Amino acid sequence: MQIIPLQREHLLAAAELASTAHAKEREHVPSLPQRSADHYLPLFENLLQRGPGAAAVDDDDKLIGYIIGRKVPNFKGTQSGVHVPEWANGSVGPNRFALIRSLYEFIAAKWVENGCFTHAVTLYAHDDVALQTWFRSAFGMICGDGVRELVPVQGGKAANIEVRQATVKDIDLFLPVVHEHQRFYPTSPLFMPLFELDSREYYGEWLSKPQHNLWLALDEEEPIGYFESSGAHPRASHLIADPGTCSVCGAFVKPGTRQQGVGAALLE
């Protein structure tokens, strides 16, 4: 899959996907009017003249997803925003969760560059996958915590890396990976301000506190990930507040080494 700018040559396929999605909604609400691809094509052409869009194509260059919106002045405040109509976003395939998130990550950066800081997306009520994906991408739920017992991690752990506990002597070794993690947050689609990077002094103090641990994943002495833990975090849900609780307060694996069991090895 590749995410690229939406082009005119994609519009007929996008209109066909929009027509198919509308037909699925009509199965639940038969009183809706029928809509063909011909109905949507001029709508897409109009939007593409007004602003950027994103397209997802498979290995055969077939369109499998798209998103495009219209600029709205003073949207929910004094700043401009973007609204994506229900027909102006769509996706197909087995992994729509990742596809939709990748499309939004791509297009949100363009919108923010254009001064559009508030984003709204309209969805079909029948599309549970899209509803859950957008909800879990801060269009509703901002964060989520998971809870597990302190039991061994089953399978999927990288076997060719070293995992060890870091000490203050390792700060210069792991700090570049920590900074790479922190620089992710201001990027699309999070846009969280980063005022300063954690310093050597910060980690010297942090590691000196009881129950504070940083675990390093090393590939031939090269840090490729880390995992921070502490006692029950004071700002976590009261649900888990207990002397027997351990909180994960930071975790990161470098791009290019993910999906290889590094995170599972750190958790273990």
N, C-alpha and C positions, 0 to 999 in steps of 0.2 A: 504494500500500500504506500502511496505517495500523496502528500498534501501539497497542492499547487494553487496559484491564483485561478479563480473561476474565469473562464474565457467564453467568448460567444459560441465557440464550437461545442461547449458543454451544455448549452441552454436547452436544446431539444431533449436530451437525456434527462436533465433536471426536471423539465416539464412533465415528462412521462413518469418519473418517480413521484412527483407531486400529485399527478392524476391517480396513480395507484394508491397512494396514502389516503387520498380523499375517498376513494372507492371503499377502502377498508373502514373508514369512519362511517360511511353510509350503511354498512352492514349493521352497525349499532344504532344509527339514527337514520332510518330510511327516508324520512321527510326532507333530508338535505337535497339540494339540487345536484344533478349530475355535472361532473366537470371532466372535460377531456384535456389532453396535452395542449391542444390548440388554444384552450381557454387560458392556460398559464403562461404560454410562450411570450406573449407581449408584456406580461407582468414582469417576467425575468429580464427581458430586454430593457425595460424601463429602469429597473433597479440597477442593472449593471452599468448604465450610463451615469448613475448618480453616486456610486461608491463601490468599494472592493467587495469581492466575495471569495470564498475558498471552495476548492473541489478536492475530493478524495478519489483517486483512480487506482485500479488494481494493476497487476503486472501486465495485463493486456490493454492498458489504457482505457478500460471501461469505467464509467462514472459509477461509484458506489456510495457517494455521499456529497453533500454540498451545504453551504450556508451563505446567506446574503441578507443584508438588512437595509433599512432606510433611516437616514439621519433625522432625529427629532430635536429641534431647538428647545432649550430650557426644559429638559426631560427630568421630571421629579426634582426640580431645583433650578439653579442658575446655569448649570453646565449643559452642553449638548449631549445627546445620547443616541442610541441605536435601538430600533425595534425590529425584530425578525418575525414576520407573519408566519402562520402555521404552514403555508405552502413553500416558504422560503428557506426551510431547513428540512433535510431528509437524509436517510441512510438505509442501506440494506446490507445483509451479510450476517455471519455468525458472531462477530465481535463488535457489535454496534457501540457498546460502552466505550471502548478505546477509540473507535472511529469518531464518535461525536466529540469526545474530549479533545482529540487531536485537531479536529476542524476548528473548535472554539479557541484552542491555544493559538492557532495560526491567525485567525481572523481578529481575535481580540487585540492582538498587538497592533494590527493595522488600524482598528477603530481608535485605540488610545492615541496612536500617532496623529490621527486626524482630529483629536480633541474631543472624542466621544467617550465619556467616562462612565455612563450608566447604560447597562445592556439589559434588554428584555427580550424574551423568546416566547412565542406562542406555540403551543403543542396540541396535538390531537388527544382527546381524552382516552381513546382506546390504546394509545401507544405506551404501555407500561415501561418498556425499556427506555424510551426517551425521557419519560417523566422521572424515572429513578436516576438516570444518568445526570440530567440537569440538576435535580434536587441534590445529588451527592457532589455536585461540582460548584457549590456555594450559591446556587439559585434556590435557596431554602436552607439546607444544612451547610453550616460553615466548617464544622469539623466533626470527627467521630473517634471514639476510643474503643479499642477491643480489649478483652480480658481473657487471659488463659491461665491455667495452672502451671506451676513450676515443675513441669515434667519434660522428659527428653523430647527433642524435636525429631520427628519421624521422617527419614528419607530426604532427598533433595539437597543435601549439604555438600558444598564444595569440598573436595578432598585434597586439592593441590595448593591450599593456602594455609598460612600460619595465622592463628588467632591467639592473641595474648593481651593481658591487661597492661594498659599504659601507665607510666609514672610521670612525674614532673620532668624527668630527663628526656622524655619523648615528645615534649611540647613542640619543639621545632620540627619534628618528624610529622606529626599529625595535623599541625595548624593549617598547612595549605589545603588539606582535604576538608577541614572544617570551614574554611573560607569559601571553598568551591560550593559547599552545601549552602552557606548563607547567601551567596550571590544568586542562587536560584530563586529566592523568594520575591525579589522585585520584578522578575520576568513574567511574561504572559503564561498562564492566565491569572496569576496571583496578584501581582502588582503591589506587594507589601513593601513599604518604604524600608530602606536599609541605611541607617544613619552612621553606623560604624561597625567594623568587624571585631569579633571577640579577640582580645589581646593575649599575649603570653602571660601577663600579670593576672588576667581574669582566670585562665586555666590553672595557673599556679595556686590561686586561692580556691578555685572550685574543686580541684583534686585533693586538696587538704581536708575537705569536710568529710565527716563520717558518712558512710553508705554511698558516697559518690564514686562511680567507677566509669572509666572509658576503656572500651575494648577495641583493639585495632585488628583489622584484617590486612595481612601483608602477603604480597605476591613477590617472592624473591627480594624481600626487605622493602618493597615499594608499597606504601599505604594505598589501598584501594577502597577502603570503607572503614566505618567506625560505628560504635554503638554506645550511647551514654545511658547510665541507669542511676537511680537514686532510691531513697525510701519513698513512701507514698507522697506524691507531689502535693504541696499545700493548696494548689489551685485546681487540682483534679476534682472530679465528682466526689461528693461525700460518700457515695455508694461504695467506694473502694478504700476509703480512709481507714487504715489499720496498720499496726506495727508489722504485720506479716506481709504487707504489700510492697512490691518493688515496681517502680515506675520507669518506663522507657521515656527519657526526656530528650532524645536525639538519636537519629539513625540515618545513615547515608551510605550508598554504594556508588562509586564513580560510574558514569555512563560508559558503555563499552564493556563493562564487567558484570552487568546485571543479568538476571535470569539464568545464573549459573550456580546458585546456591550459596552465594557469599553472605547474603542477609540471614539465611537459615543457619549458617555456620556461626555467625556472630550471636544470634539468638541462643543457640545451643551453648 
